Amino acid sequence: MGGNLFKLGRLPKADYLEIEGELRQYLDQKLGDLYRIPRYYRDKPDFGDVDIIVSDAAIQTTWQDLRMELSVDLGIQEHKSLGTVFSTVYRNFQVDFFYREHRYFESTYNYLSFNDVGNILGKIFKRFNLKYGEQGLLYVFRRADGHFQKDLEVSQDFERIFAFLQLDHAHWLRGFDTLDELFRWATASPYFSIHPYLEQDATTSQRVKERTTMRRFVAWLEEQGISQKFEFAADRDFYLPMIAAFFPEGHLLEKIELERQREAYVLRVRGKYSGQVIMRLFPDLQGKALGDFMRSFEAQWADHEVVLAGMDAEEIADQLRLFKASY
């Protein structure tokens, strides 16, 4: 996203729509209903790229094969691939294909729609200890020692997700004519706070620097005299009962209880199995090599924490020596 990878500049809306129309005509035949182009506000004057989300359900063989087919069919000569993103040049304009698991296909589409509004909403959700992104709404579980965290799925129902912030989902479905309308919609949540934009952390500052819409949003807040500051509770777990009650389909409390049980296993394992223990046994294992060894060793079991919790220190050491001999 952003359209600056190939330094091709931006296109006025009329030219962009011509390219988007050509791509849609091709992709309708090629991928059917298994692609999406994120929505944008209706009076957007220019564009830096076309973003296309592709479901893995559209892939007949491999992502590499599909990239090759797209390149041949569309006459693409210049492209760069990084993981699940395939950036290309089509008619001297940047076109980015995003490959996503089908279960996150629609949630990615919703999150990426309307420029950076997903980032704006994400800052609100963060204060609830929630993460809002391409996988929908997640709860960030952290173990007591602070060294482990896991994202627990809460919901992919965007009507419910917006309702949690008291935002008008029907308005979202209708779309927005202007950036001003979009900004007013996002800041209508009673939980919106100007605080993250007044005292920008490194992430927010970088986002504002890189993203035109975020710069416009910060300027809009100042122009409109927005001063709303919702006072969130300092305890990150304060809102947990509220979240669990609002999204019962997420079974959040049950998931957290399971993680707490796993944490008990970890505490029982600590001291018997760790990087330090392994390095004492095998001084040759350091850094990346140590990490690779541990991951391979743990992969022997579906739930290595439970298995190792049931062993004493010498049993674990024996298992490590046996594994290292054939590693």
C-alpha positions in Angstrom: 0.0 0.0 0.0 1.1 3.6 -0.6 2.2 3.2 -4.1 5.8 4.4 -3.7 7.8 1.3 -4.2 8.6 1.9 -7.9 8.5 5.8 -7.6 5.8 6.0 -10.3 3.8 8.9 -8.8 0.1 9.2 -8.4 -2.7 9.1 -11.0 -5.8 11.3 -11.1 -9.1 9.5 -10.4 -10.2 9.2 -14.0 -7.0 7.5 -15.1 -7.0 5.3 -12.0 -10.6 4.1 -12.6 -9.7 3.1 -16.2 -6.9 0.9 -14.9 -9.0 -0.5 -12.1 -11.8 -1.3 -14.6 -9.4 -3.2 -16.8 -8.1 -5.2 -13.9 -11.6 -6.0 -12.6 -12.6 -7.2 -16.1 -9.6 -9.6 -16.1 -9.8 -10.7 -12.5 -13.6 -11.4 -12.7 -12.7 -14.0 -15.3 -9.5 -15.2 -13.6 -10.5 -15.3 -10.0 -14.2 -14.9 -9.9 -15.4 -13.8 -6.4 -12.1 -14.6 -4.8 -10.5 -11.2 -5.0 -11.3 -7.8 -3.5 -10.2 -4.2 -4.1 -10.5 -2.1 -0.9 -13.1 0.6 -1.0 -12.2 4.4 -0.9 -14.1 7.6 -0.2 -15.9 8.8 -3.3 -14.3 12.1 -4.0 -10.7 10.8 -3.6 -8.8 12.9 -6.1 -5.8 10.7 -6.9 -4.3 7.3 -6.2 -0.8 5.9 -5.6 -1.6 2.2 -6.5 -4.2 -0.5 -6.8 -4.4 -2.9 -3.9 -5.9 -6.4 -4.7 -6.6 -9.0 -2.1 -6.5 -12.5 -3.3 -7.9 -15.5 -1.4 -5.8 -18.6 -1.2 -8.9 -20.4 -2.3 -8.2 -19.0 -5.8 -4.8 -20.7 -6.0 -4.9 -23.9 -8.0 -1.3 -24.9 -7.5 1.0 -22.4 -5.7 1.2 -18.7 -5.0 4.4 -18.6 -7.2 2.5 -20.1 -10.1 -0.4 -17.6 -9.8 2.1 -14.7 -9.7 3.6 -16.0 -13.0 0.2 -16.4 -14.6 -0.8 -12.8 -13.5 2.5 -11.5 -15.0 2.0 -13.3 -18.3 -1.7 -12.5 -18.7 -1.2 -8.8 -17.8 2.1 -8.3 -19.6 3.9 -7.4 -16.4 7.6 -7.0 -16.8 8.6 -5.3 -13.6 7.7 -6.8 -10.2 8.9 -7.5 -6.7 7.8 -10.2 -4.4 8.1 -10.2 -0.6 6.3 -13.0 1.3 2.6 -12.7 0.6 2.8 -9.4 -1.3 3.4 -9.3 -5.0 4.1 -5.7 -6.2 3.9 -5.1 -9.9 3.9 -2.4 -12.5 0.9 -2.4 -14.8 0.5 0.4 -17.4 3.2 2.3 -15.6 1.2 2.2 -12.3 1.8 0.2 -9.2 -0.5 -2.8 -8.6 -0.1 -4.8 -5.4 -1.5 -8.3 -4.9 -2.0 -9.5 -1.4 -2.3 -13.2 -0.8 -4.4 -14.1 2.3 -5.9 -17.2 3.9 -9.5 -17.4 2.9 -10.7 -17.2 6.5 -9.1 -13.7 6.7 -10.1 -12.7 3.1 -13.1 -10.6 4.0 -11.6 -9.2 7.2 -8.5 -8.1 5.3 -10.7 -6.4 2.8 -12.7 -4.6 5.5 -9.6 -3.5 7.4 -7.8 -2.1 4.3 -10.9 -0.2 3.0 -11.1 3.6 3.3 -7.4 4.3 3.5 -6.1 4.5 7.1 -9.3 4.4 9.0 -8.3 0.9 10.2 -5.3 2.4 11.8 -7.4 5.1 13.5 -9.8 2.5 14.9 -6.9 0.3 15.9 -5.6 3.0 18.2 -9.0 3.1 20.0 -9.2 -0.7 20.3 -5.6 -0.8 21.7 -6.8 0.9 24.8 -9.1 -2.0 25.5 -6.1 -4.4 25.1 -7.5 -5.4 21.7 -5.8 -5.6 18.4 -7.8 -4.6 15.3 -6.4 -5.6 11.9 -6.6 -8.0 9.0 -7.7 -10.9 11.2 -10.6 -8.9 12.6 -10.6 -8.2 16.4 -8.1 -10.0 18.7 -7.5 -9.9 22.4 -3.8 -9.6 23.4 -3.1 -12.1 26.2 0.0 -11.7 28.1 1.6 -14.0 30.7 2.4 -12.6 34.1 6.1 -12.5 33.4 5.6 -10.2 30.4 7.7 -12.4 28.1 4.9 -14.0 26.2 1.9 -12.8 24.4 -0.7 -14.4 22.2 -3.5 -12.9 20.1 -6.8 -14.6 20.9 -9.5 -14.3 18.2 -12.6 -12.3 19.4 -14.7 -11.6 16.3 -14.6 -11.2 12.5 -18.2 -9.8 12.5 -17.6 -6.2 11.5 -21.1 -5.0 12.4 -20.5 -6.2 15.9 -16.9 -4.9 16.0 -18.1 -1.4 15.0 -21.0 -1.6 17.4 -18.6 -2.2 20.3 -17.2 1.3 19.5 -20.7 2.6 19.0 -20.0 3.3 15.3 -22.7 3.3 12.6 -22.1 0.1 10.5 -24.9 1.1 8.1 -23.0 4.3 7.3 -19.8 2.2 6.7 -21.8 0.0 4.2 -23.1 3.1 2.4 -19.6 4.5 2.1 -18.3 8.0 2.5 -18.2 10.9 0.0 -15.3 12.8 1.6 -12.4 12.4 4.0 -14.2 14.8 6.3 -17.2 12.5 6.4 -14.9 9.5 7.0 -13.1 11.3 9.8 -16.3 12.4 11.5 -17.6 8.8 11.4 -14.5 7.4 13.1 -14.3 10.1 15.7 -18.0 9.8 16.6 -17.1 6.9 18.9 -17.3 8.0 22.5 -14.1 6.1 23.1 -12.1 8.2 20.6 -9.3 10.1 22.2 -7.0 12.7 20.7 -4.2 11.7 23.1 -2.3 9.3 20.7 -2.1 12.1 18.1 -0.9 14.8 20.6 1.8 12.6 22.1 2.8 10.4 19.2 4.8 7.3 20.0 7.4 6.1 17.4 4.9 4.0 15.6 2.3 6.7 15.2 4.9 9.3 14.3 6.2 7.0 11.5 2.7 6.3 10.3 1.9 10.0 10.1 5.2 10.6 8.2 4.6 7.9 5.6 0.8 8.1 5.1 -0.9 11.1 3.5 -4.3 10.3 5.0 -2.8 10.1 8.5 -1.2 13.5 8.0 -4.5 14.9 6.9 -6.3 13.3 9.9 -3.9 14.9 12.4 -4.3 18.3 10.6 -8.1 17.8 10.6 -8.2 17.2 14.3 -6.4 20.5 14.8 -8.6 22.4 12.3 -11.8 21.1 13.8 -10.6 21.7 17.4 -11.2 18.1 18.4 -10.2 17.8 22.1 -12.0 14.6 23.1 -10.0 12.5 25.5 -11.7 9.4 26.9 -10.2 8.4 30.2 -9.4 4.7 29.9 -8.7 2.5 33.0 -5.0 1.9 33.7 -5.6 -1.8 34.3 -5.5 -3.5 30.9 -7.8 -6.3 32.3 -10.5 -3.9 33.5 -12.5 -4.2 30.2 -12.2 -8.0 29.9 -15.7 -8.8 31.3 -17.2 -6.1 29.0 -15.5 -7.5 26.0 -16.4 -11.1 26.8 -20.0 -10.2 27.4 -20.2 -8.2 24.1 -18.7 -10.9 22.0 -19.9 -14.2 23.6 -19.2 -16.0 20.3 -15.5 -15.4 21.0 -15.5 -17.6 24.2 -12.7 -15.2 25.4 -12.8 -16.1 29.1 -12.5 -19.8 28.3 -9.5 -19.1 25.9 -7.8 -17.1 28.6 -8.3 -19.8 31.2 -6.7 -22.3 28.9 -3.7 -19.9 28.4 -3.5 -19.5 32.2 -3.3 -23.3 32.5 -0.6 -23.4 30.0 1.2 -20.7 31.9 1.2 -23.0 34.9 2.9 -25.7 32.8 5.5 -23.1 31.7 6.3 -22.3 35.3 6.8 -26.0 36.1 9.2 -26.3 33.1 11.2 -23.2 33.9 14.6 -24.2 35.3 14.4 -27.6 33.7 14.2 -26.5 30.1 15.5 -23.2 28.7 18.1 -21.8 26.4 20.5 -21.5 29.3 20.0 -25.2 30.2 20.7 -26.2 26.6 23.8 -24.1 26.3 25.2 -25.6 29.4 24.7 -29.1 27.9 25.8 -28.0 24.4 28.1 -24.9 24.4 28.3 -25.0 20.6 24.7 -23.9 20.3 24.4 -20.1 20.4 22.1 -17.5 18.9 20.1 -18.5 15.8 21.5 -22.1 16.0 20.1 -22.4 19.5 16.7 -21.1 18.5 16.5 -23.5 15.6 17.5 -26.4 17.8 14.8 -25.6 20.4 12.1 -25.2 17.8 13.0 -28.5 16.2 13.2 -30.2 19.6 9.8 -28.9 20.7 8.2 -29.9 17.4 8.4 -33.5 18.4 5.2 -33.0 20.5 1.9 -31.4 19.7 2.1 -29.7 23.1 5.7 -29.7 24.3 5.0 -27.5 27.4 2.7 -30.2 28.8 5.0 -33.0 28.0 8.1 -31.3 29.5 6.2 -30.3 32.6 5.7 -34.0 33.3 9.4 -34.8 33.2 12.1 -34.1 35.8 15.3 -32.2 34.9 17.3 -35.3 34.2 14.7 -36.8 31.9 14.6 -33.6 29.9 18.4 -33.6 29.7 18.4 -37.2 28.5 15.8 -36.3 25.8 18.0 -33.3 24.7 21.1 -35.5 24.4 19.2 -38.1 22.4 17.8 -35.5 20.1 21.1 -33.7 19.7 22.8 -36.9 18.7 20.7 -37.2 15.6 20.1 -33.4 14.9 
